[in-house]
């Protein structure tokens, strides 16, 4: 199952390494704004990332 990860203001190199070992990560996005409630804090970034992820499967 393809997996997309979007991190908002969190830079964790170990997290990416561990996720790529266990999951089929096809998209990884790091954002410099947003936060725990990304859908409210940076909806434009989140929506754009979701759209780009699903566009790859058209």
C-alpha positions as CSV (number, residue, x, y, z in Angstrom):
1,X,0.0,0.0,0.0
2,X,1.5,3.4,-1.0
3,X,2.0,5.8,1.9
4,X,2.4,9.6,1.9
5,X,3.9,11.4,4.8
6,X,3.5,15.2,5.5
7,X,5.5,16.6,8.4
8,X,4.6,20.1,9.5
9,X,7.4,21.9,11.3
10,X,9.0,18.7,12.5
11,X,12.4,17.6,11.2
12,X,13.1,14.1,12.3
13,X,15.6,12.2,10.1
14,X,15.2,9.0,12.2
15,X,11.4,8.9,11.6
16,X,11.9,9.0,7.9
17,X,14.5,6.2,7.9
18,X,12.3,4.0,10.1
19,X,9.2,4.6,8.1
20,X,10.9,3.8,4.8
21,X,12.1,0.5,6.2
22,X,8.6,-0.7,7.2
23,X,6.3,1.0,4.7
24,X,6.0,1.7,1.0
25,X,6.7,5.5,1.3
26,X,6.1,7.0,-2.1
27,X,5.8,10.7,-1.1
28,X,7.5,12.5,1.8
29,X,6.8,16.2,2.4
30,X,8.4,18.5,4.9
31,X,6.7,21.9,5.5
32,X,8.1,24.9,7.4
33,X,4.7,26.1,8.7
34,X,1.7,24.4,10.1
35,X,1.7,22.2,13.1
36,X,-0.2,19.5,14.9
37,X,-3.5,20.8,13.5
38,X,-2.2,21.3,9.9
39,X,-5.7,21.2,8.4
40,X,-6.6,24.4,10.3
41,X,-3.1,26.0,10.5
42,X,-2.0,25.5,6.9
43,X,-4.9,24.1,4.8
44,X,-3.4,25.3,1.6
45,X,-0.3,23.2,2.1
46,X,-2.1,20.1,3.2
47,X,-4.7,20.2,0.4
48,X,-2.0,20.8,-2.2
49,X,0.0,17.8,-0.9
50,X,-3.0,15.5,-0.9
51,X,-3.9,16.5,-4.4
52,X,-0.4,15.9,-5.7
53,X,-0.3,12.5,-4.0
54,X,-3.5,11.2,-5.6
55,X,-2.7,12.8,-9.0
56,X,0.1,10.3,-9.3
57,X,-2.5,7.5,-9.4
58,X,-4.6,8.8,-12.2
